[in-house]
């Protein structure tokens, strides 16, 4: 195999490939990337057997088609530091030579026949949507997925296709984020699956233009996404996702509307004195005045006030401020709407159109 391609395009492709390469693997072949040169296209293929990627580089001239399997991290490290505008990749039976200008690197090659088979994207059962809408949907939800050891099903994002809507839901048990966008299902039956967070993040990474159309397909054991230059596949997570509908309050007697920028600034201000042992800020609303109060024995106390629009009875509720700020940061709303029944009930934040964020309250001494 021999091909010459644009250095920046190759660098970008290898960076994406290396986000899939496992840090530790019992199968050495998974530490490699398979490069396949065909018809003036260089395709980079990698998998950790949970998430797989095919990345196409079209800024390429193929002199001799064929595959080669080389160490992924070493290839990326070398290409990243090259200064030439183009890179030539050429192989022999025992090595692969990467050259740019006067700089070159000889890498050992692995047996291409041992490299795992990575599927191709299938259009059947796929929905089409704008890339920017999808990345926004993932950004509003995936951050809330569980990260620490625990229920495996909460380490992914629930993905639902029904009634011409794509809905994503993520939770770690202390907060839950749900967002939806319209899609054309064209009579397709409803589908539901838990997608690994790593897969969702990689889907977003290969969407370079928010106006580009992408396709998403849910199958029995995997989900696939195809963009302009990549195909990504993720194995679905087995398990039962929490019944999220039961967590979302149906009726709330208290409703606060506040400017998101001012609410964020005031909450961050007060949270500065909240202790690490008990991260909590009390929100107390009376009329159209919202008071935020935080304190800790080792730091002191702080209070902030702001005007809000309020409907309900004078009341208070406390939250971990980090969770609330996290939701606002990812939702990027202009207006924050907080609804709750009482101080021991979940807080329902509406952070823009079709984005609901639930945060469990914290009980504080009076």
N, C-alpha and C positions, 0 to 999 in steps of 0.2 A: 504494500500500500504506500502511496505517496500523494501528498496533497499540500497545497499552500493556502493559508487562510489569514484573515484579518486578526491581528493580535488581540485587540480589544474584544472582539466577538468570541474568540477562543477563551480568553480570560474570564469573560462573563459566564460562558458555558461551563467551564471547569469549576467556577465558584459555586454555581447551582448544583452541579454534580456532587461536590464535596459536602454539601449540606445533607446529602443522603447517605454518604459513606459512614458505616458504623464506627464508633470510636474503639470498640472492642468487638471482635467477632471470632467465633470458633471456625469460621470458614475463610481462609486467607483470600480466596478468589473474590470475595465481596469488598476487599480493599482496593479493587481495581476499577477502572473505567474502560468500557469497550468503545473504541472509535471505529466507526464504519463509514468508509468513503464510497459514495455512489453518485454519479450524475451531477457533479459540481455541488454536492452537499456533503458536509461532514456531520454525522450524527453521533452524539455522545450518549452512552447508555450506562446507567448505574442502578443498583438496588441494594437495599438492606433486607429484602424479602418481606418487609412491611410496607415500604414506600418505594416506588420505582419511577424512573424518569427517562424520557427520551428527549434530548435537546438538539435541535437542528441549527447548523451554521450554514447559511447560504452565501456569505461573503467568502467564497472558497473556490479554488480551482483544483479539480481532481486530476492528477496525472496518471495514477494507477489505482483503480478501485480495490477495495478489500477491507478486512477488519484487522484490528490489533488491540490487545488487552494489555494495559500498562498501569503502574501504580498511580492512583488518582491524586493523592495528596502531593506526591513528589512532582508530578506533572504540573499541578496547579502552582506550587511554590516556584518552580522554575519559570513558567510562562508569566507569572505575576511580576517578576523582576526584570523581564526582558524590556529593552528600550526600542527595538525595531518595530516597524509598522506591520510587518508580515511575519508569519511563522511557517516553516516548512516541516512537515512530519513525514518521515520516510522509514520504512521497516525492512529488516532482513529476517532471516530465520530465528535469530537469537536476541535481537535488540531492536529498539525503536530510537531513532535519532531525531531530536527536536532542535531545529536550527533557526536562528534569527540574526542576520548580519554575521558578525564574527563570533557570535556566541552559540554554543551547542551543548547538548546533553544526551548521553546514551542511557536509555532505560531498559531494564530487563523486561521481557514480554512473557505473559502467561498464555496458557493454552486457551484459545478462543472457544473450543468445544466444551470447556468446563464452565464457561460463564453462564449464569442462569438465564433462562428465556424470559424476556420482558415482553408483555403483550402489546398489541396495537389497539388504539382507540377504536371502538365500534360505535357507529352512529345510532344504532337501534336503541330506542328508549332514552335518547338524549334530549335535553332541553337547551335552548340557546338563550344567552343573556349577555348584556354588556359587561365587559370586564371590570369597569370601575364600580358598577353596582355590586358585583360579587365581592370584590375586595373590601368594599365598605361594609357589607353584611358580615363578612368574617371578622373585620376589625372591631365591629360592635359586639361580638359575641365570644370569640375564641379565648380572649384574655381571661374570662371567668371560669374556664375549665380547670379541673383539679390538677395540681402539680405534685403534691406530696403523695407518698404511698397510701393506698386506700382502695376504695372501690374503683376497679379498673374501668368500668363503663363511664365514669365521670372524667376520665382522662381524654375523652374525645368530645366532639361536637355533634349533638343530635341533628340530623339533616332530614327534613320532611318535605316531600313534594305532594301537595294535594290542593284541589280547588284552585288551580292556576296560581299557586303561591309556592315560593321556596322559603322555608322557615328554618332558621338555625337557632339552637338553644344550647347553652353551656352553663354548667354549675359546678361549684366545689363544695356545696352543702351549706355555705354561709351566705352566698349570693348567687343570683341567677340572671343571665342576660338572654333575651329573646328578641330577634329581629326578623322581619319578613320583607320580601320584595315580590312583585308580580312577575310571573313567567307564563309562557304559552305551553301548556301540557298537551294540547291537541288530542284530547280524549284519553290520554295515558292514565293508567290506574295509579292510585296513590302509592307512594313508596316512603320507607322510613328506615334509617340506618344511623349507626354511630361511627363517625369518621375520626381517625386519629388527628389530634391537633397539629402534629408535624406535617401531615398530609395537607391540611387546610392552609397552613402557612406557606408550604411550597407551591400550592395552587396560586396563591396571591403573588408569589415572587416571580412567576413566569409570565404574569400579565404586565407587560411593559407599557402599553397604551390603554388608558381607561376607556377609550372609545371603541376599542376592538371587541368584536363578538367572540365569546368563548362558548364551548359546549360542555355540559356536565351530564354524566351518565351514571346512574346507580344500578349496579347489578347485584347478583345474589351474595357474592363474597367480596366485592371490591367496588370502589368508586373511581371514575376516571374523569379527567378534565383535559381538553385540548385547546391550546391557544395558538397564536400565530406561529410560534417557533418551538413549542414543546408539547409533549404528552406526559401527564402525570397520573400515576395510579397509586391507590392506597388500599390496603387490606382493611376491611371493616372490623370493628371491635365487637366481639360477642358479649352479650350481657344485657341486663335490663336497665334502661335509663330511668332515673327517677320520674315519677308522675308530676311533671312540672306544672300542669294545669291546676293541680291542687294547691300549689304554693302561691299562685298569683291571686291576690285578693279580688273577689268579685265586687264587693261594695266597701267603700271607705267613707267614713263620716267627715274626715278632715282632708282638706286639699290646699296645698301651698303652691303658688306660682311665683317664680323668682328669676331674675336675670341671671343667666348661667355664668357669665364672666364675674359678676359681683359675688354671687353665691360661692363660686370656687375660691375667689380671693379671700373672702371672709372665713370660709371653712379652713383653708390652709393656714391662715393667720392664727386661728385658735388652736389648731391641731399641733402647732409647734410646742405647746407646753404639755400636751397629752403624753403620759408616760408610756414607755415601751411595754411595761407589764400589763397595762390596761389601756389600749388605744380606744378612746371613746370621747365623743363630743356630744353634748346635749343640745338639742334644738328645742327652744321653747317659743311658741307662737301665741301672741295675744293681740287680737285685732289684726291690723295690717303691719305689725312689727314682729320680726323674727330675731330672737336672741340666740347666739351660739356661745356655749360655755365649755371650756376645757380646763382640766387641772391635773396635777400629779404632785405627790408629796415631795418629790425631789427636785421639781422645777418651778412650781408656782401655779398661777391660774391666769386665764385670759378670757375676755368677753368681747364679742363683736355684735353689732346690730345692723339690720338692713330693712328697708321697706319691701313688703311682699304683697301679693294679692292672696287673701285667705278666706276660705269658706269652711265653717265648722265651729267647734267649741274650743275655747282656749285650752291648750294641751301641750305636752312635751313628749319627745322621743329621743333616744340616743343611738348613735351608730359608730362603728369603726370608721373614722374619717378617710382612711386609706381606701376602703372599698368604695365609698361614695365618690371620692376624687377620681379613682380609677375608671368608674363608669362614665363620668362626665368627660374625662380625657378621651376615651375611645368613642363616645357617642357624638361629641362635638356639637351639642345643641346650642341654640340661642336662648332657649327658655328651659328651665328645670321645673318640672311638675312633680311634687311629692304628695302622695296620698297614703293615709294610714287610718286604721280604725281606733287603735289605742296604743299606748307606749310599749305594750308587749306583743303587738302585731307586726307582721312584716311591713317594711316600707316599700311602696310601689313608686318607683321613679319612671316618669315618661321622659325620654331623652331625645325627642324628635319623632318624626312620623314613623309609625310601625316599629318602635324600639322601646321595649319595656325592660326595666332593670329592677330586680327585687333584692333588697338587702335585709338580712335579719337584724333585729334591734339588739341592743345591749342593755341589760338591766343594771341601773346605777342606784346607789343609796341616795335617798332624798337629801 
